[in-house]
Amino acid sequence: MTVARWQGTTTQRGLGYTHQAHKKKLLAALRPGQPCPRCGEPMWPHQPLDRDHTTPRALGGKDSRGVLSHAHCNRSAGARLGNRLRGLRGQQQPRRAWQPGPSRNW
């Protein structure tokens, strides 16, 4: 059972022992000033950092590979993806890309 990120324990949200252990390893290996993979700004140990999934959880990403990123960058990216997916849920057919029609010579 997966619940919203603001509800339940970390295990109930799918962020159990393996996720937390991997984050600890990533934090131990963090080089101060290392660039964030999302924004490129330096990451420092005193900043809030998240373990960022290389494949988003919303798209089936599991605890395989991950990197550290700023908490704000990771959560903003997740919110953007969630909003895009939410918008696609109600559509019956995928939207077609715009294609130019026949030219009209007036």
C-alpha positions as CSV (number, residue, x, y, z in Angstrom):
1,M,0.0,0.0,0.0
2,T,1.4,3.4,-1.0
3,V,0.1,6.5,0.7
4,A,0.7,10.2,0.1
5,R,4.1,11.6,1.2
6,W,2.5,13.6,4.1
7,Q,0.7,10.6,5.5
8,G,2.0,7.4,7.1
9,T,5.4,6.2,8.1
10,T,8.4,6.2,5.7
11,T,7.9,2.4,5.2
12,Q,4.2,2.9,4.3
13,R,5.3,5.6,1.8
14,G,7.7,3.1,0.2
15,L,10.8,4.7,1.7
16,G,11.7,1.8,4.0
17,Y,15.0,0.5,5.4
18,T,16.8,0.1,2.0
19,H,16.0,3.6,1.0
20,Q,17.2,5.1,4.3
21,A,20.3,3.0,4.4
22,H,21.2,4.1,0.9
23,K,20.7,7.7,1.8
24,K,23.1,7.3,4.8
25,K,25.7,5.9,2.5
26,L,25.3,8.8,0.0
27,L,25.5,11.3,2.8
28,A,28.7,9.7,4.1
29,A,30.2,9.9,0.6
30,L,29.1,13.5,-0.1
31,R,31.9,15.8,-1.0
32,P,31.1,19.3,0.3
33,G,30.3,21.6,-2.6
34,Q,29.4,18.7,-4.9
35,P,26.9,20.0,-7.5
36,C,23.2,19.1,-7.2
37,P,22.2,17.0,-10.3
38,R,18.9,19.0,-10.6
39,C,20.0,22.6,-10.3
40,G,23.8,22.5,-10.4
41,E,24.3,24.5,-7.2
42,P,26.7,23.2,-4.6
43,M,25.4,20.8,-1.9
44,W,26.6,21.2,1.7
45,P,26.1,18.7,4.6
46,H,24.2,21.3,6.6
47,Q,21.5,21.6,3.9
48,P,18.4,19.5,3.7
49,L,19.3,16.8,1.1
50,D,17.1,14.0,-0.3
51,R,17.9,10.7,-1.9
52,D,16.7,11.4,-5.4
53,H,15.5,8.4,-7.5
54,T,17.1,8.3,-11.0
55,T,13.8,6.9,-12.3
56,P,10.9,8.7,-10.5
57,R,8.8,6.5,-8.2
58,A,5.7,7.7,-10.0
59,L,7.1,6.1,-13.2
60,G,8.0,2.8,-11.5
61,G,11.4,3.7,-10.0
62,K,12.5,1.5,-7.1
63,D,15.4,1.5,-4.6
64,S,18.0,0.6,-7.3
65,R,20.1,3.6,-8.1
66,G,19.8,7.0,-6.5
67,V,21.7,10.3,-6.0
68,L,21.6,13.1,-3.5
69,S,20.0,16.4,-4.4
70,H,18.6,19.4,-2.6
71,A,15.4,18.5,-0.9
72,H,13.7,21.5,-2.6
73,C,14.9,20.5,-6.0
74,N,13.8,16.9,-5.6
75,R,10.4,17.7,-4.2
76,S,9.8,20.4,-6.8
77,A,10.6,18.0,-9.6
78,G,8.3,15.4,-8.1
79,A,5.5,17.9,-7.8
80,R,5.9,19.0,-11.4
81,L,5.8,15.4,-12.6
82,G,2.8,14.6,-10.4
83,N,0.9,17.7,-11.9
84,R,1.7,16.6,-15.4
85,L,0.6,13.0,-14.7
86,R,-2.6,14.3,-13.0
87,G,-3.4,16.3,-16.1
88,L,-3.0,13.3,-18.4
89,R,-5.2,11.1,-16.3
90,G,-8.5,12.6,-17.5
91,Q,-7.6,12.5,-21.2
92,Q,-8.9,9.7,-23.3
93,Q,-6.4,10.0,-26.1
94,P,-2.9,11.3,-26.0
95,R,-2.5,14.8,-27.3
96,R,-1.0,15.0,-30.8
97,A,1.9,17.4,-31.4
98,W,0.9,20.4,-33.5
99,Q,1.5,19.9,-37.2
100,P,1.3,22.6,-39.8
101,G,-1.7,22.4,-42.1
102,P,-1.7,23.0,-45.8
103,S,-0.4,26.4,-46.7
104,R,-2.9,28.9,-47.9
105,N,-2.0,31.3,-50.6
106,W,-4.4,34.2,-50.4
